[in-house]
Every structure is written in C-alpha cells, then in structure tokens.
Amino acid sequence: MASDKVSLLSLVVYGQHGVTAEEQAVGRPFEVDVEMRLDLRPAAESDDLTATVNYAEVAALVSQVNASGPFRLLEKFADRIATQVMAACPVEEVTVRVRKPHPPVGLLVGAAQVEITRANSGTATELPSCEDD
C-alpha cells in the first residue's frame, strides 16, 4: 500500500441530507474530506497531471454525488463518494469524512462526522484513470 496521499479538505457542499423532514426540506452545508492513497513517485518524477489524481475532478465527483441525494445518513453519503472515487480514479485507498456542522441533536455540538475507508483489491497497474472519458 502506498503511503503517499492526495487530499481535499473541507470541501463545502449544500445538501438536504438528514433523517428529519426539516433537514430534507431546508438543507444545510456539509463539509467533505477526501484522502486518496497512491504512489506519487511517477507524478513527482514527470511533473505530469495524468500521473496523479486530478483533485478538481474529485471535487466535481463529490458535487455530483451530493446532487444525487438526498441521503438520510452521512454513512450512505460518504460511502457513495468513496465508491465513485474508487471507480474513477487511480487510487489504492480512499478515506472520506463527511461532517454535518451543528447537527440537530438537542445540544450544542460543533459537528457530527462519519469517516469511512475503502481499499481497492487490485494493484496500482490495474486501476482506472481519473480522467474524463
């Protein structure tokens, strides 16, 4: 497993995800982190974007997943993001964190967060490209 990472941190999307009818009707901002593990040596040696993950494309994937909701659970939202990143990008592993700032739990809470990690069972040479077809 590669120890190198490309990360997107605190990407903000507006969604209507949640269990309550009010959350689904009104919506709120959500913060998303996506950490992708892959071997970055080819990109470092070549200085070529096609040898790494294009994080602008990953941000677009997060936006597309967000728009495909609403999701009742943060777990489903995070899993859908991870699945899309694993399918579209040349990564060995992805960790996705989704935060809901100030969730409606009856107490003052900074955020609720779900973190999931998914690994590709293939080798780096078998992984797809993150470039648009």
C-alpha positions in Angstrom: 0.0 0.0 0.0 1.3 3.4 -1.0 2.0 5.8 1.9 1.6 8.9 -0.4 -1.7 10.9 -0.2 -3.6 13.5 -2.2 -6.2 15.2 0.0 -9.1 17.5 -0.5 -10.0 19.1 2.9 -13.2 20.9 4.0 -14.9 20.9 0.6 -18.3 22.5 1.3 -21.5 21.4 -0.4 -25.0 22.3 0.3 -27.4 19.4 0.6 -30.7 18.2 2.0 -29.3 15.1 3.8 -30.7 14.0 7.1 -33.3 11.9 8.8 -35.8 14.6 9.7 -38.2 16.1 7.2 -37.0 19.6 8.2 -33.4 18.7 7.3 -34.5 17.4 4.0 -36.7 20.4 3.3 -34.4 23.2 4.4 -30.9 21.7 3.8 -27.6 22.8 5.2 -23.9 22.9 4.3 -21.8 19.8 4.7 -18.0 19.5 4.8 -16.3 16.7 3.0 -12.7 15.5 3.2 -11.3 13.0 0.7 -7.9 11.4 1.3 -6.6 9.2 -1.6 -3.6 6.9 -1.2 -1.5 6.2 -4.3 2.1 6.1 -5.4 3.0 9.7 -6.2 6.6 9.0 -7.4 5.5 8.9 -11.1 3.9 12.3 -10.8 6.8 13.7 -8.8 9.3 12.5 -11.5 7.3 13.5 -14.5 5.5 16.7 -13.2 2.5 15.4 -15.2 -1.0 15.7 -14.0 -2.0 12.5 -15.7 0.4 10.6 -13.4 -1.6 11.5 -10.3 -5.2 12.3 -9.1 -6.8 15.4 -10.5 -8.3 16.8 -7.3 -10.5 19.2 -9.3 -12.2 16.1 -10.9 -12.6 14.6 -7.4 -14.3 17.8 -6.2 -16.6 17.5 -9.2 -17.4 13.9 -8.2 -18.3 15.0 -4.7 -20.5 17.6 -6.1 -22.3 15.1 -8.4 -22.8 12.6 -5.5 -24.2 15.4 -3.3 -26.6 16.4 -6.1 -27.8 12.8 -6.5 -29.2 12.9 -2.9 -30.7 13.4 -0.5 -29.3 10.8 1.7 -30.8 10.1 5.1 -27.5 9.0 6.6 -24.0 10.5 6.4 -22.8 6.9 6.1 -24.5 6.5 2.8 -23.3 9.9 1.5 -19.7 9.1 2.5 -19.9 5.5 1.0 -21.3 6.8 -2.3 -18.4 9.3 -2.6 -15.8 6.6 -1.8 -17.4 4.3 -4.3 -17.3 6.9 -7.1 -13.7 7.9 -6.3 -12.5 4.3 -6.3 -14.3 3.7 -9.6 -13.0 6.8 -11.4 -9.5 7.4 -10.0 -6.2 5.6 -9.9 -6.2 5.2 -6.1 -5.3 2.3 -3.9 -7.4 3.5 -0.9 -9.7 6.4 -0.1 -10.8 7.8 3.2 -13.9 10.0 3.1 -15.0 12.2 6.1 -18.4 13.9 5.9 -19.3 16.5 8.6 -22.6 18.0 9.4 -22.0 21.2 11.3 -24.3 21.8 14.3 -26.5 18.8 13.9 -30.0 18.9 15.4 -29.4 16.7 18.5 -30.9 18.9 21.2 -27.5 20.1 22.5 -24.8 22.5 21.1 -22.5 20.3 19.1 -19.8 21.5 16.7 -20.3 18.8 14.1 -21.3 15.2 13.6 -18.8 13.3 11.4 -18.6 9.9 9.7 -15.3 8.5 8.4 -15.1 5.5 6.1 -12.1 3.9 4.3 -12.3 1.8 1.2 -9.4 -0.1 -0.4 -9.1 -1.3 -3.9 -8.3 -5.0 -4.1 -6.3 -4.6 -7.3 -2.8 -3.5 -7.9 -1.9 0.0 -9.0 -1.4 -1.1 -12.6 -5.0 -2.3 -12.8 -6.6 0.9 -11.5 -8.7 3.2 -13.7 -7.8 6.7 -14.7 -9.5 9.7 -13.1 -9.6 11.5 -16.4 -13.0 12.1 -18.1 -13.7 9.7 -21.0 
